[in-house]
Amino acid sequence: MPIIDEELFVRCRNCGWEAATGIRRTEEGLTADPPGERRITCHRCGTEATYGNADYFHRTVQWDRERVDV
Ligand SMILES: [Zn+2]
């Protein structure tokens, strides 16, 4: 599934919002050079938490489509 852009997102542990991280990686770059642990603040609920390499994901066309169709 093609990604929309290179920005990485994490899912907020508190509210489930897909929080933009401001970190950019290609799909290959995410594997080759993962961002590591970061403190990220959710833009919706303001909860700050630590996220690791397993938490990052790209938005995909499929993902946006599902949001629109809800
Ligand atoms: Zn949140």
N, CA, C, O and the ligand as a Tripos MOL2 file, in Angstrom:
@<TRIPOS>MOLECULE
protein
  281   279    71     0     0
PROTEIN
NO_CHARGES

@<TRIPOS>ATOM
      1 N           0.8450   -1.2000    0.0000 N.3       1 MET1
      2 CA          0.0000    0.0000    0.0000 C.3       1 MET1
      3 C           0.8770    1.2460    0.0000 C.2       1 MET1
      4 O           1.7330    1.3880    0.8730 O.2       1 MET1
      5 N           0.6850    2.1510   -0.9550 N.am      2 PRO2
      6 CA          1.5410    3.3450   -1.0160 C.3       2 PRO2
      7 C           1.3140    4.2770    0.1760 C.2       2 PRO2
      8 O           0.1880    4.4270    0.6510 O.2       2 PRO2
      9 N           2.3620    4.8830    0.6390 N.am      3 ILE3
     10 CA          2.2330    5.8470    1.7240 C.3       3 ILE3
     11 C           1.8780    7.2100    1.1310 C.2       3 ILE3
     12 O           2.1670    7.4800   -0.0350 O.2       3 ILE3
     13 N           1.2500    8.0680    1.9410 N.am      4 ILE4
     14 CA          0.8270    9.3870    1.4640 C.3       4 ILE4
     15 C           2.0070   10.3500    1.4730 C.2       4 ILE4
     16 O           2.2380   11.0670    0.4990 O.2       4 ILE4
     17 N           2.7430   10.3640    2.5590 N.am      5 ASP5
     18 CA          3.9680   11.1450    2.6010 C.3       5 ASP5
     19 C           4.9060   10.4780    3.5920 C.2       5 ASP5
     20 O           4.6040    9.4090    4.1230 O.2       5 ASP5
     21 N           6.0420   11.1100    3.8400 N.am      6 GLU6
     22 CA          7.0720   10.4360    4.6260 C.3       6 GLU6
     23 C           6.9850   10.7210    6.1170 C.2       6 GLU6
     24 O           7.7940   10.2130    6.8940 O.2       6 GLU6
     25 N           6.0100   11.5310    6.5250 N.am      7 GLU7
     26 CA          5.9350   11.8270    7.9510 C.3       7 GLU7
     27 C           5.4800   10.5980    8.7360 C.2       7 GLU7
     28 O           4.6030    9.8530    8.2990 O.2       7 GLU7
     29 N           6.0910   10.4030    9.8950 N.am      8 LEU8
     30 CA          5.7370    9.2720   10.7490 C.3       8 LEU8
     31 C           4.7080    9.6960   11.7930 C.2       8 LEU8
     32 O           4.7130   10.8310   12.2700 O.2       8 LEU8
     33 N           3.8350    8.7670   12.1330 N.am      9 PHE9
     34 CA          2.7980    8.9850   13.1310 C.3       9 PHE9
     35 C           2.9210    7.9330   14.2250 C.2       9 PHE9
     36 O           3.4780    6.8570   14.0040 O.2       9 PHE9
     37 N           2.4010    8.2490   15.4030 N.am     10 VAL10
     38 CA          2.2440    7.2500   16.4660 C.3      10 VAL10
     39 C           0.7930    7.3320   16.9390 C.2      10 VAL10
     40 O           0.1280    8.3550   16.7750 O.2      10 VAL10
     41 N           0.3220    6.2520   17.5180 N.am     11 ARG11
     42 CA         -1.0390    6.2530   18.0380 C.3      11 ARG11
     43 C          -1.0010    6.6210   19.5220 C.2      11 ARG11
     44 O          -0.3370    5.9490   20.3110 O.2      11 ARG11
     45 N          -1.7080    7.6810   19.9030 N.am     12 CYS12
     46 CA         -1.6930    8.1620   21.2830 C.3      12 CYS12
     47 C          -2.1510    7.0640   22.2340 C.2      12 CYS12
     48 O          -3.1760    6.4210   22.0080 O.2      12 CYS12
     49 N          -1.3760    6.8530   23.3090 N.am     13 ARG13
     50 CA         -1.7150    5.8020   24.2740 C.3      13 ARG13
     51 C          -2.9500    6.1630   25.0880 C.2      13 ARG13
     52 O          -3.6000    5.2850   25.6560 O.2      13 ARG13
     53 N          -3.2720    7.4340   25.1450 N.am     14 ASN14
     54 CA         -4.4100    7.8740   25.9410 C.3      14 ASN14
     55 C          -5.7090    7.9000   25.1510 C.2      14 ASN14
     56 O          -6.7180    7.3650   25.6090 O.2      14 ASN14
     57 N          -5.7010    8.5150   23.9710 N.am     15 CYS15
     58 CA         -6.9620    8.7280   23.2570 C.3      15 CYS15
     59 C          -7.0280    8.0300   21.9070 C.2      15 CYS15
     60 O          -8.0860    8.0280   21.2760 O.2      15 CYS15
     61 N          -5.9220    7.4320   21.4410 N.am     16 GLY16
     62 CA         -5.9680    6.6910   20.1860 C.3      16 GLY16
     63 C          -5.7900    7.5390   18.9460 C.2      16 GLY16
     64 O          -5.8120    7.0170   17.8320 O.2      16 GLY16
     65 N          -5.6130    8.8350   19.1190 N.am     17 TRP17
     66 CA         -5.3970    9.7520   17.9990 C.3      17 TRP17
     67 C          -4.0810    9.4200   17.3050 C.2      17 TRP17
     68 O          -3.1130    9.0260   17.9540 O.2      17 TRP17
     69 N          -4.0510    9.5810   15.9940 N.am     18 GLU18
     70 CA         -2.8070    9.3900   15.2540 C.3      18 GLU18
     71 C          -2.0310   10.6920   15.3080 C.2      18 GLU18
     72 O          -2.3460   11.6380   14.5860 O.2      18 GLU18
     73 N          -1.0360   10.7420   16.1440 N.am     19 ALA19
     74 CA         -0.3080   11.9810   16.3830 C.3      19 ALA19
     75 C           0.8680   12.0980   15.4220 C.2      19 ALA19
     76 O           1.6870   11.1840   15.3200 O.2      19 ALA19
     77 N           0.9480   13.2250   14.7180 N.am     20 ALA20
     78 CA          2.0750   13.4980   13.8250 C.3      20 ALA20
     79 C           3.3320   13.7320   14.6570 C.2      20 ALA20
     80 O           3.2870   14.4150   15.6800 O.2      20 ALA20
     81 N           4.4400   13.1690   14.2210 N.am     21 THR21
     82 CA          5.6760   13.2750   15.0000 C.3      21 THR21
     83 C           6.6120   14.3460   14.4660 C.2      21 THR21
     84 O           7.5220   14.7780   15.1740 O.2      21 THR21
     85 N           6.4040   14.7820   13.2300 N.am     22 GLY22
     86 CA          7.3400   15.7160   12.6140 C.3      22 GLY22
     87 C           8.6080   15.0430   12.1160 C.2      22 GLY22
     88 O           9.4930   15.6960   11.5620 O.2      22 GLY22
     89 N           8.6920   13.7150   12.3190 N.am     23 ILE23
     90 CA          9.8570   12.9560   11.8540 C.3      23 ILE23
     91 C           9.5300   12.4100   10.4650 C.2      23 ILE23
     92 O           8.4380   11.8890   10.2330 O.2      23 ILE23
     93 N          10.4740   12.5330    9.5580 N.am     24 ARG24
     94 CA         10.2300   12.0510    8.2030 C.3      24 ARG24
     95 C          11.1900   10.9230    7.8590 C.2      24 ARG24
     96 O          12.3970   11.0290    8.0720 O.2      24 ARG24
     97 N          10.6330    9.8420    7.3220 N.am     25 ARG25
     98 CA         11.4440    8.7150    6.8460 C.3      25 ARG25
     99 C          10.7300    8.1080    5.6380 C.2      25 ARG25
    100 O           9.5010    8.0880    5.5750 O.2      25 ARG25
    101 N          11.5020    7.6230    4.7040 N.am     26 THR26
    102 CA         10.9120    6.7630    3.6880 C.3      26 THR26
    103 C          10.6110    5.4190    4.3350 C.2      26 THR26
    104 O          11.0310    5.1770    5.4660 O.2      26 THR26
    105 N           9.8960    4.5430    3.6460 N.am     27 GLU27
    106 CA          9.6390    3.2110    4.1900 C.3      27 GLU27
    107 C          10.9490    2.4640    4.4290 C.2      27 GLU27
    108 O          11.1080    1.7640    5.4290 O.2      27 GLU27
    109 N          11.8850    2.6250    3.4900 N.am     28 GLU28
    110 CA         13.1890    1.9850    3.6530 C.3      28 GLU28
    111 C          13.9560    2.6330    4.8060 C.2      28 GLU28
    112 O          14.6370    1.9530    5.5750 O.2      28 GLU28
    113 N          13.8350    3.9560    4.9130 N.am     29 GLY29
    114 CA         14.5570    4.6850    5.9490 C.3      29 GLY29
    115 C          14.0840    4.3150    7.3430 C.2      29 GLY29
    116 O          14.8710    4.2970    8.2890 O.2      29 GLY29
    117 N          12.7990    4.0200    7.4660 N.am     30 LEU30
    118 CA         12.2530    3.6540    8.7680 C.3      30 LEU30
    119 C          12.8810    2.3480    9.2620 C.2      30 LEU30
    120 O          13.0970    2.1630   10.4600 O.2      30 LEU30
    121 N          13.1670    1.4560    8.3270 N.am     31 THR31
    122 CA         13.8170    0.1890    8.6730 C.3      31 THR31
    123 C          15.3190    0.3750    8.8750 C.2      31 THR31
    124 O          15.9040   -0.1530    9.8210 O.2      31 THR31
    125 N          15.9290    1.1360    7.9670 N.am     32 ALA32
    126 CA         17.3860    1.2820    7.9800 C.3      32 ALA32
    127 C          17.8590    2.2280    9.0870 C.2      32 ALA32
    128 O          18.9330    2.0360    9.6580 O.2      32 ALA32
    129 N          17.0580    3.2420    9.3830 N.am     33 ASP33
    130 CA         17.4780    4.2810   10.3280 C.3      33 ASP33
    131 C          16.2950    4.6880   11.2030 C.2      33 ASP33
    132 O          15.8040    5.8120   11.1040 O.2      33 ASP33
    133 N          15.8340    3.7670   12.0660 N.am     34 PRO34
    134 CA         14.6490    4.0530   12.8820 C.3      34 PRO34
    135 C          14.8950    5.2130   13.8420 C.2      34 PRO34
    136 O          16.0210    5.4130   14.2970 O.2      34 PRO34
    137 N          13.8470    5.9800   14.1540 N.am     35 PRO35
    138 CA         14.0180    7.1940   14.9630 C.3      35 PRO35
    139 C          14.3990    6.9350   16.4150 C.2      35 PRO35
    140 O          14.9460    7.8240   17.0680 O.2      35 PRO35
    141 N          14.1280    5.7440   16.9380 N.am     36 GLY36
    142 CA         14.4590    5.4650   18.3360 C.3      36 GLY36
    143 C          13.4040    6.0190   19.2760 C.2      36 GLY36
    144 O          12.3530    6.4920   18.8440 O.2      36 GLY36
    145 N          13.7000    5.9520   20.5710 N.am     37 GLU37
    146 CA         12.7230    6.4000   21.5660 C.3      37 GLU37
    147 C          12.6080    7.9120   21.5850 C.2      37 GLU37
    148 O          13.6070    8.6300   21.6070 O.2      37 GLU37
    149 N          11.3570    8.3850   21.5760 N.am     38 ARG38
    150 CA         11.1190    9.8320   21.6200 C.3      38 ARG38
    151 C           9.9370   10.1280   22.5200 C.2      38 ARG38
    152 O           9.0260    9.3140   22.6700 O.2      38 ARG38
    153 N           9.9700   11.3000   23.1100 N.am     39 ARG39
    154 CA          8.8160   11.8170   23.8420 C.3      39 ARG39
    155 C           7.9560   12.5630   22.8390 C.2      39 ARG39
    156 O           8.4190   13.5040   22.1950 O.2      39 ARG39
    157 N           6.7120   12.1480   22.7080 N.am     40 ILE40
    158 CA          5.8100   12.7720   21.7400 C.3      40 ILE40
    159 C           4.5340   13.1950   22.4550 C.2      40 ILE40
    160 O           3.9730   12.4400   23.2500 O.2      40 ILE40
    161 N           4.0870   14.3960   22.1650 N.am     41 THR41
    162 CA          2.8650   14.9280   22.7660 C.3      41 THR41
    163 C           1.7190   14.8390   21.7700 C.2      41 THR41
    164 O           1.8360   15.2900   20.6300 O.2      41 THR41
    165 N           0.6150   14.2550   22.2080 N.am     42 CYS42
    166 CA         -0.5800   14.1490   21.3680 C.3      42 CYS42
    167 C          -1.1680   15.5360   21.1710 C.2      42 CYS42
    168 O          -1.3090   16.2970   22.1280 O.2      42 CYS42
    169 N          -1.5110   15.8660   19.9350 N.am     43 HIS43
    170 CA         -2.0510   17.1910   19.6430 C.3      43 HIS43
    171 C          -3.5110   17.3060   20.0680 C.2      43 HIS43
    172 O          -4.0330   18.4120   20.2070 O.2      43 HIS43
    173 N          -4.1620   16.1830   20.2710 N.am     44 ARG44
    174 CA         -5.5790   16.2370   20.6040 C.3      44 ARG44
    175 C          -5.8060   16.3190   22.1100 C.2      44 ARG44
    176 O          -6.5490   17.1810   22.5800 O.2      44 ARG44
    177 N          -5.1560   15.4060   22.8870 N.am     45 CYS45
    178 CA         -5.4370   15.3710   24.3230 C.3      45 CYS45
    179 C          -4.2850   15.9190   25.1580 C.2      45 CYS45
    180 O          -4.4340   16.1040   26.3660 O.2      45 CYS45
    181 N          -3.1410   16.1820   24.5350 N.am     46 GLY46
    182 CA         -2.0280   16.7890   25.2390 C.3      46 GLY46
    183 C          -1.1980   15.8240   26.0670 C.2      46 GLY46
    184 O          -0.2910   16.2500   26.7830 O.2      46 GLY46
    185 N          -1.4940   14.5090   25.9820 N.am     47 THR47
    186 CA         -0.7320   13.5190   26.7370 C.3      47 THR47
    187 C           0.6370   13.3120   26.1200 C.2      47 THR47
    188 O           0.7580   13.0680   24.9190 O.2      47 THR47
    189 N           1.6770   13.4120   26.9520 N.am     48 GLU48
    190 CA          3.0300   13.1600   26.4760 C.3      48 GLU48
    191 C           3.4350   11.7530   26.9000 C.2      48 GLU48
    192 O           3.2250   11.3650   28.0490 O.2      48 GLU48
    193 N           4.0110   10.9920   25.9810 N.am     49 ALA49
    194 CA          4.4390    9.6350   26.2990 C.3      49 ALA49
    195 C           5.6800    9.3050   25.4910 C.2      49 ALA49
    196 O           6.0160    9.9980   24.5300 O.2      49 ALA49
    197 N           6.3540    8.2400   25.8930 N.am     50 THR50
    198 CA          7.5420    7.7990   25.1730 C.3      50 THR50
    199 C           7.1610    6.7180   24.1760 C.2      50 THR50
    200 O           6.4770    5.7550   24.5220 O.2      50 THR50
    201 N           7.6030    6.8800   22.9500 N.am     51 TYR51
    202 CA          7.3040    5.9220   21.8920 C.3      51 TYR51
    203 C           8.6130    5.3780   21.3420 C.2      51 TYR51
    204 O           9.6220    6.0810   21.2800 O.2      51 TYR51
    205 N           8.5740    4.1130   20.9450 N.am     52 GLY52
    206 CA          9.7770    3.4530   20.4300 C.3      52 GLY52
    207 C           9.6090    3.0610   18.9690 C.2      52 GLY52
    208 O           8.6050    3.3840   18.3350 O.2      52 GLY52
    209 N          10.5980    2.3690   18.4560 N.am     53 ASN53
    210 CA         10.6290    2.0670   17.0250 C.3      53 ASN53
    211 C           9.4150    1.2890   16.5340 C.2      53 ASN53
    212 O           9.0150    1.4470   15.3800 O.2      53 ASN53
    213 N           8.8260    0.4620   17.3730 N.am     54 ALA54
    214 CA          7.6790   -0.3420   16.9390 C.3      54 ALA54
    215 C           6.4150    0.5060   16.8000 C.2      54 ALA54
    216 O           5.4290    0.0510   16.2200 O.2      54 ALA54
    217 N           6.4330    1.7200   17.3210 N.am     55 ASP55
    218 CA          5.2150    2.5380   17.3610 C.3      55 ASP55
    219 C           5.0210    3.4210   16.1310 C.2      55 ASP55
    220 O           3.9190    3.9170   15.8930 O.2      55 ASP55
    221 N           6.0680    3.6180   15.3570 N.am     56 TYR56
    222 CA          5.9600    4.5560   14.2320 C.3      56 TYR56
    223 C           5.2930    3.9050   13.0370 C.2      56 TYR56
    224 O           5.5090    2.7290   12.7470 O.2      56 TYR56
    225 N           4.4810    4.6860   12.3520 N.am     57 PHE57
    226 CA          3.8850    4.1810   11.1070 C.3      57 PHE57
    227 C           3.6480    5.3480   10.1630 C.2      57 PHE57
    228 O           3.5960    6.5080   10.5720 O.2      57 PHE57
    229 N           3.5070    5.0060    8.8880 N.am     58 HIS58
    230 CA          3.1510    5.9810    7.8610 C.3      58 HIS58
    231 C           1.6450    5.9390    7.6380 C.2      58 HIS58
    232 O           1.0070    4.8980    7.7910 O.2      58 HIS58
    233 N           1.1000    7.0790    7.2780 N.am     59 ARG59
    234 CA         -0.2720    7.0690    6.7870 C.3      59 ARG59
    235 C          -0.2640    6.4230    5.3960 C.2      59 ARG59
    236 O           0.6670    6.6210    4.6150 O.2      59 ARG59
    237 N          -1.2870    5.6700    5.1090 N.am     60 THR60
    238 CA         -1.3980    5.0680    3.7810 C.3      60 THR60
    239 C          -2.7010    5.5210    3.1380 C.2      60 THR60
    240 O          -3.5890    6.0480    3.8070 O.2      60 THR60
    241 N          -2.8000    5.3100    1.8540 N.am     61 VAL61
    242 CA         -4.0260    5.6350    1.1340 C.3      61 VAL61
    243 C          -5.1900    4.8530    1.7390 C.2      61 VAL61
    244 O          -6.2800    5.3980    1.9180 O.2      61 VAL61
    245 N          -4.9620    3.5820    2.0540 N.am     62 GLN62
    246 CA         -6.0000    2.7420    2.6400 C.3      62 GLN62
    247 C          -6.4800    3.3000    3.9780 C.2      62 GLN62
    248 O          -7.6760    3.3080    4.2680 O.2      62 GLN62
    249 N          -5.5520    3.7550    4.7670 N.am     63 TRP63
    250 CA         -5.8470    4.2640    6.0950 C.3      63 TRP63
    251 C          -6.7270    5.5120    5.9990 C.2      63 TRP63
    252 O          -7.6960    5.6430    6.7460 O.2      63 TRP63
    253 N          -6.3960    6.4290    5.0840 N.am     64 ASP64
    254 CA         -7.2010    7.6350    4.8950 C.3      64 ASP64
    255 C          -8.5880    7.2870    4.3680 C.2      64 ASP64
    256 O          -9.5800    7.9090    4.7480 O.2      64 ASP64
    257 N          -8.6480    6.3100    3.5070 N.am     65 ARG65
    258 CA         -9.9080    5.8890    2.9240 C.3      65 ARG65
    259 C         -10.8380    5.3670    4.0280 C.2      65 ARG65
    260 O         -12.0300    5.6740    4.0350 O.2      65 ARG65
    261 N         -10.2980    4.5930    4.9410 N.am     66 GLU66
    262 CA        -11.1120    4.0460    6.0310 C.3      66 GLU66
    263 C         -11.6380    5.1660    6.9360 C.2      66 GLU66
    264 O         -12.7680    5.1010    7.4210 O.2      66 GLU66
    265 N         -10.8250    6.1730    7.1550 N.am     67 ARG67
    266 CA        -11.2580    7.2940    7.9870 C.3      67 ARG67
    267 C         -12.4260    8.0320    7.3380 C.2      67 ARG67
    268 O         -13.3840    8.4130    8.0100 O.2      67 ARG67
    269 N         -12.3350    8.2250    6.0410 N.am     68 VAL68
    270 CA        -13.3530    8.9600    5.3150 C.3      68 VAL68
    271 C         -14.6720    8.1670    5.2670 C.2      68 VAL68
    272 O         -15.7580    8.7420    5.3220 O.2      68 VAL68
    273 N         -14.5530    6.8620    5.1660 N.am     69 ASP69
    274 CA        -15.7380    6.0130    4.9970 C.3      69 ASP69
    275 C         -16.4900    5.7330    6.2870 C.2      69 ASP69
    276 O         -17.5940    5.1910    6.2410 O.2      69 ASP69
    277 N         -15.9260    6.0860    7.4340 N.am     70 VAL70
    278 CA        -16.5910    5.7850    8.7030 C.3      70 VAL70
    279 C         -17.9300    6.5220    8.7870 C.2      70 VAL70
    280 O         -18.6420    6.3960    9.7830 O.2      70 VAL70
    281 ZN         -4.2130   11.7680   22.7690 Zn       71 ZN71
@<TRIPOS>BOND
     1     1     2 1
     2     2     3 1
     3     3     4 2
     4     3     5 am
     5     5     6 1
     6     6     7 1
     7     7     8 2
     8     7     9 am
     9     9    10 1
    10    10    11 1
    11    11    12 2
    12    11    13 am
    13    13    14 1
    14    14    15 1
    15    15    16 2
    16    15    17 am
    17    17    18 1
    18    18    19 1
    19    19    20 2
    20    19    21 am
    21    21    22 1
    22    22    23 1
    23    23    24 2
    24    23    25 am
    25    25    26 1
    26    26    27 1
    27    27    28 2
    28    27    29 am
    29    29    30 1
    30    30    31 1
    31    31    32 2
    32    31    33 am
    33    33    34 1
    34    34    35 1
    35    35    36 2
    36    35    37 am
    37    37    38 1
    38    38    39 1
    39    39    40 2
    40    39    41 am
    41    41    42 1
    42    42    43 1
    43    43    44 2
    44    43    45 am
    45    45    46 1
    46    46    47 1
    47    47    48 2
    48    47    49 am
    49    49    50 1
    50    50    51 1
    51    51    52 2
    52    51    53 am
    53    53    54 1
    54    54    55 1
    55    55    56 2
    56    55    57 am
    57    57    58 1
    58    58    59 1
    59    59    60 2
    60    59    61 am
    61    61    62 1
    62    62    63 1
    63    63    64 2
    64    63    65 am
    65    65    66 1
    66    66    67 1
    67    67    68 2
    68    67    69 am
    69    69    70 1
    70    70    71 1
    71    71    72 2
    72    71    73 am
    73    73    74 1
    74    74    75 1
    75    75    76 2
    76    75    77 am
    77    77    78 1
    78    78    79 1
    79    79    80 2
    80    79    81 am
    81    81    82 1
    82    82    83 1
    83    83    84 2
    84    83    85 am
    85    85    86 1
    86    86    87 1
    87    87    88 2
    88    87    89 am
    89    89    90 1
    90    90    91 1
    91    91    92 2
    92    91    93 am
    93    93    94 1
    94    94    95 1
    95    95    96 2
    96    95    97 am
    97    97    98 1
    98    98    99 1
    99    99   100 2
   100    99   101 am
   101   101   102 1
   102   102   103 1
   103   103   104 2
   104   103   105 am
   105   105   106 1
   106   106   107 1
   107   107   108 2
   108   107   109 am
   109   109   110 1
   110   110   111 1
   111   111   112 2
   112   111   113 am
   113   113   114 1
   114   114   115 1
   115   115   116 2
   116   115   117 am
   117   117   118 1
   118   118   119 1
   119   119   120 2
   120   119   121 am
   121   121   122 1
   122   122   123 1
   123   123   124 2
   124   123   125 am
   125   125   126 1
   126   126   127 1
   127   127   128 2
   128   127   129 am
   129   129   130 1
   130   130   131 1
   131   131   132 2
   132   131   133 am
   133   133   134 1
   134   134   135 1
   135   135   136 2
   136   135   137 am
   137   137   138 1
   138   138   139 1
   139   139   140 2
   140   139   141 am
   141   141   142 1
   142   142   143 1
   143   143   144 2
   144   143   145 am
   145   145   146 1
   146   146   147 1
   147   147   148 2
   148   147   149 am
   149   149   150 1
   150   150   151 1
   151   151   152 2
   152   151   153 am
   153   153   154 1
   154   154   155 1
   155   155   156 2
   156   155   157 am
   157   157   158 1
   158   158   159 1
   159   159   160 2
   160   159   161 am
   161   161   162 1
   162   162   163 1
   163   163   164 2
   164   163   165 am
   165   165   166 1
   166   166   167 1
   167   167   168 2
   168   167   169 am
   169   169   170 1
   170   170   171 1
   171   171   172 2
   172   171   173 am
   173   173   174 1
   174   174   175 1
   175   175   176 2
   176   175   177 am
   177   177   178 1
   178   178   179 1
   179   179   180 2
   180   179   181 am
   181   181   182 1
   182   182   183 1
   183   183   184 2
   184   183   185 am
   185   185   186 1
   186   186   187 1
   187   187   188 2
   188   187   189 am
   189   189   190 1
   190   190   191 1
   191   191   192 2
   192   191   193 am
   193   193   194 1
   194   194   195 1
   195   195   196 2
   196   195   197 am
   197   197   198 1
   198   198   199 1
   199   199   200 2
   200   199   201 am
   201   201   202 1
   202   202   203 1
   203   203   204 2
   204   203   205 am
   205   205   206 1
   206   206   207 1
   207   207   208 2
   208   207   209 am
   209   209   210 1
   210   210   211 1
   211   211   212 2
   212   211   213 am
   213   213   214 1
   214   214   215 1
   215   215   216 2
   216   215   217 am
   217   217   218 1
   218   218   219 1
   219   219   220 2
   220   219   221 am
   221   221   222 1
   222   222   223 1
   223   223   224 2
   224   223   225 am
   225   225   226 1
   226   226   227 1
   227   227   228 2
   228   227   229 am
   229   229   230 1
   230   230   231 1
   231   231   232 2
   232   231   233 am
   233   233   234 1
   234   234   235 1
   235   235   236 2
   236   235   237 am
   237   237   238 1
   238   238   239 1
   239   239   240 2
   240   239   241 am
   241   241   242 1
   242   242   243 1
   243   243   244 2
   244   243   245 am
   245   245   246 1
   246   246   247 1
   247   247   248 2
   248   247   249 am
   249   249   250 1
   250   250   251 1
   251   251   252 2
   252   251   253 am
   253   253   254 1
   254   254   255 1
   255   255   256 2
   256   255   257 am
   257   257   258 1
   258   258   259 1
   259   259   260 2
   260   259   261 am
   261   261   262 1
   262   262   263 1
   263   263   264 2
   264   263   265 am
   265   265   266 1
   266   266   267 1
   267   267   268 2
   268   267   269 am
   269   269   270 1
   270   270   271 1
   271   271   272 2
   272   271   273 am
   273   273   274 1
   274   274   275 1
   275   275   276 2
   276   275   277 am
   277   277   278 1
   278   278   279 1
   279   279   280 2
@<TRIPOS>SUBSTRUCTURE
     1 MET1         2 RESIDUE 1 A MET
     2 PRO2         6 RESIDUE 1 A PRO
     3 ILE3        10 RESIDUE 1 A ILE
     4 ILE4        14 RESIDUE 1 A ILE
     5 ASP5        18 RESIDUE 1 A ASP
     6 GLU6        22 RESIDUE 1 A GLU
     7 GLU7        26 RESIDUE 1 A GLU
     8 LEU8        30 RESIDUE 1 A LEU
     9 PHE9        34 RESIDUE 1 A PHE
    10 VAL10       38 RESIDUE 1 A VAL
    11 ARG11       42 RESIDUE 1 A ARG
    12 CYS12       46 RESIDUE 1 A CYS
    13 ARG13       50 RESIDUE 1 A ARG
    14 ASN14       54 RESIDUE 1 A ASN
    15 CYS15       58 RESIDUE 1 A CYS
    16 GLY16       62 RESIDUE 1 A GLY
    17 TRP17       66 RESIDUE 1 A TRP
    18 GLU18       70 RESIDUE 1 A GLU
    19 ALA19       74 RESIDUE 1 A ALA
    20 ALA20       78 RESIDUE 1 A ALA
    21 THR21       82 RESIDUE 1 A THR
    22 GLY22       86 RESIDUE 1 A GLY
    23 ILE23       90 RESIDUE 1 A ILE
    24 ARG24       94 RESIDUE 1 A ARG
    25 ARG25       98 RESIDUE 1 A ARG
    26 THR26      102 RESIDUE 1 A THR
    27 GLU27      106 RESIDUE 1 A GLU
    28 GLU28      110 RESIDUE 1 A GLU
    29 GLY29      114 RESIDUE 1 A GLY
    30 LEU30      118 RESIDUE 1 A LEU
    31 THR31      122 RESIDUE 1 A THR
    32 ALA32      126 RESIDUE 1 A ALA
    33 ASP33      130 RESIDUE 1 A ASP
    34 PRO34      134 RESIDUE 1 A PRO
    35 PRO35      138 RESIDUE 1 A PRO
    36 GLY36      142 RESIDUE 1 A GLY
    37 GLU37      146 RESIDUE 1 A GLU
    38 ARG38      150 RESIDUE 1 A ARG
    39 ARG39      154 RESIDUE 1 A ARG
    40 ILE40      158 RESIDUE 1 A ILE
    41 THR41      162 RESIDUE 1 A THR
    42 CYS42      166 RESIDUE 1 A CYS
    43 HIS43      170 RESIDUE 1 A HIS
    44 ARG44      174 RESIDUE 1 A ARG
    45 CYS45      178 RESIDUE 1 A CYS
    46 GLY46      182 RESIDUE 1 A GLY
    47 THR47      186 RESIDUE 1 A THR
    48 GLU48      190 RESIDUE 1 A GLU
    49 ALA49      194 RESIDUE 1 A ALA
    50 THR50      198 RESIDUE 1 A THR
    51 TYR51      202 RESIDUE 1 A TYR
    52 GLY52      206 RESIDUE 1 A GLY
    53 ASN53      210 RESIDUE 1 A ASN
    54 ALA54      214 RESIDUE 1 A ALA
    55 ASP55      218 RESIDUE 1 A ASP
    56 TYR56      222 RESIDUE 1 A TYR
    57 PHE57      226 RESIDUE 1 A PHE
    58 HIS58      230 RESIDUE 1 A HIS
    59 ARG59      234 RESIDUE 1 A ARG
    60 THR60      238 RESIDUE 1 A THR
    61 VAL61      242 RESIDUE 1 A VAL
    62 GLN62      246 RESIDUE 1 A GLN
    63 TRP63      250 RESIDUE 1 A TRP
    64 ASP64      254 RESIDUE 1 A ASP
    65 ARG65      258 RESIDUE 1 A ARG
    66 GLU66      262 RESIDUE 1 A GLU
    67 ARG67      266 RESIDUE 1 A ARG
    68 VAL68      270 RESIDUE 1 A VAL
    69 ASP69      274 RESIDUE 1 A ASP
    70 VAL70      278 RESIDUE 1 A VAL
    71 ZN71       281 GROUP 0 **** ****
